[in-house]
């Protein structure tokens, strides 16, 4: 009986340790990234305003430049942008009397990211149910508690020329996905760091901006 109780206590301890947060254990770096916000910006001749949910138009009619006119608009495909805002924190924050402060070596430089799309109904086959995921490059250094904001590509133009988005151009249907965006970087000592955020995207042939 004592052995059973000891085993159960060990299982409980492991479960507690697993729930403490992978952010503390997934890197040897003494610093880590916290995403404050992740926004989407609708692509158009004049980019839309950023929002916590992205309305992505698969085809947009534009009246400029020539030969496009109001009477004979041109159908154009635009990619959509994302905007991330994040700051740096230390795994050892110190004490209230003597808080730790990040140094230059704690700064984290992000150099690439990956976007993967999923659906809530579990139909997640790329090129059939959702757009293909992709890797992108971006270079930005996050160095302190103040937020660092930067842009990146959230939906590629080519995705709107491929299934399943291309079928939406002549349809009243729409597809809702969640985009998981994982940012990869390293601190100035070379320790790798990752952080992930998510944003909802609604794809469809929506009314063009006025």
N, C-alpha and C positions, 0 to 999 in steps of 0.2 A: 504493500500500500504506500509505504514511504517512497519507493522507487517511482510509482505512478505519479505521486504528488510532485516529486522532483522533476519528472519529465514534463508535466503540465506547466510547471513554473518556467522551465526552459523554453517551452513553446511560446508562452506568454511574453517572455523577455525578447525572443526573436521577433515576434509580431510587433512589439512596441518599437524595437529598433528599426524595423522596416518602415514604420509609419512616421519616423522622425524627420524624413525629408531626404530625398536622394541628392538634393542640392549640396548637402554637406559632404557627401561621400563620393560623388561622381567625378571628382577631379582632385588632383594634388594641389591645385592652386589655393592659396589662402583667401582669394577673393572670388566672388561670383556675381552674376548679373541678375537683376530683377526687372522684368518688363512692366513698365507703368501703364502702357497702352499700346494697342495694335489697331490701326485704322486702315480702311480701304478708300481709294480715290478713283472714281469712275473715269475711264478714258474717254476723251471727246476732243473736238477741235480746241475747246477751252476746258481744261480738266475740271471735274466737279469738285465739290467740297468733300473733305474727309469725313468719314463716319465709322462707327463701330460695326456696322453691317454694310457690305458692299453690294450695290445694285449694278450688275455687270451687263451691259448691252452687247449682244453678239453682233449687231450690225447698226451703223449709225449713218443717217443721211445728212450730208453737208452741202451747203450752197456756195461755198468758196473753197479754194480759188477756182478761177475759170479752168476748164469749161463748165464747172458745176454752177448751177443757178438755183434760185428758189423754185422756178418752174420745172427744172430738170436736175434735181439734186443727185449727187454721187453717193453710192453706197460704200462706206469705208469701215474697215475693222480697226479698232483701237485696242491696245493692251490696257490693263488696269494697274495702277501703282498701289503700293502699300507704304505705310509710314509707321515706324516703330519708335517708341520712346522708352528708354531704359536707363537705369543707373547702377552703380557698383556698390557692393557691400562686402564686408569682411566676415569670414566665418568666426573669427574671434573678435567680438565687438569690444572687448575690454570690460571695464566696470563703469558704473555711473560716475564715480569719482575720477576715473582715468580711462575715458573711452579711447579705443584705438582709432587711428587715422590712416587712411590708405596712403602709400607712397607711390613713387613713379613706377616701381616694379610691379605693383598691384594692378596697374591699369591694364584693361583687357582690350585687345584689338580684334575686332570681328573681321573675317576675311571671306566668308562665304555663307550661304544659307541654302536650305532646301524647303520646297513647298510640296506638300502632299494633300490631296483632296479626298474626303470621305463623305459618305451620306449616312444619315441617321438610321435609314432602313437596312443598312448592312450591304446594300448593292454597291460594291466598291471596285468593280473591274475597270482599270484604266483603259480609256479609249472606247468604252462601252457605256458605263454608268457615270463615270466621272472623267475629267480631263487627266492627261498624264501628269505625274509629278515631275519636277525638274529641279536642277541645281543652278544657283546663281551666284554671282560674285559681287561683293560689296566690301569696302574698306572703311572702317570707322573705329576710333578708339574711345572707349568709355573710361573715364578717369575721375571718379569721385561720386559723391552723393547727389550732385546736381544732375538732372535729367539730360541725356544726350538723345537728340531726335535725328532720324535719318530716313531716307526713302529707299525703296527697293521695288522690284517688279513682282507683282502678286499674281497677275494673269497674263500669260504671253499672248501675243497676236496669233501665233501659230495654233494655240489651243482652240481659238474660235474658228479655225479652218479645218478642224478635225472633229470626229465624233467624240462625245455626243453633242457638242455645242453647235456644230455646223447645221444639224437638223433643226435647231431652234430658229433659224433665220426666217423660215417661212411657216412658222407655227405659233400658236397662241400658248403653247406649253412653256413651262419653265422648270429649271432644276435648281434645287437648293443643296449646297454642300457646305462642309466645314473645312476650311484650309488650315492645316497644321504647319506652322512656319518654324523651322528649327534653325537657329543661328549658331555658327561655329566660330570659335576664336581661340586666343591664347593670351595668357598674361605675359609680361615682359621677361619672365624667366623661362618661357617656353611651355608652361603647363597648359594643357588643352582645357577649354571651357565651352559648354553648350548651354543653351536656354531655348525653350519652346513657348510659343504663344499660338492662339487660335482665333479665327475670325470667320463669321458666316458670310457666304456669298450666294446671292440669288442671280442665276443666269437666265436670260430671256431676251426676246425682241421687244424691248420697252420703248415707250414714247421718247422721241429725241428731245434733248434739252432745248428750251426756247432760245 
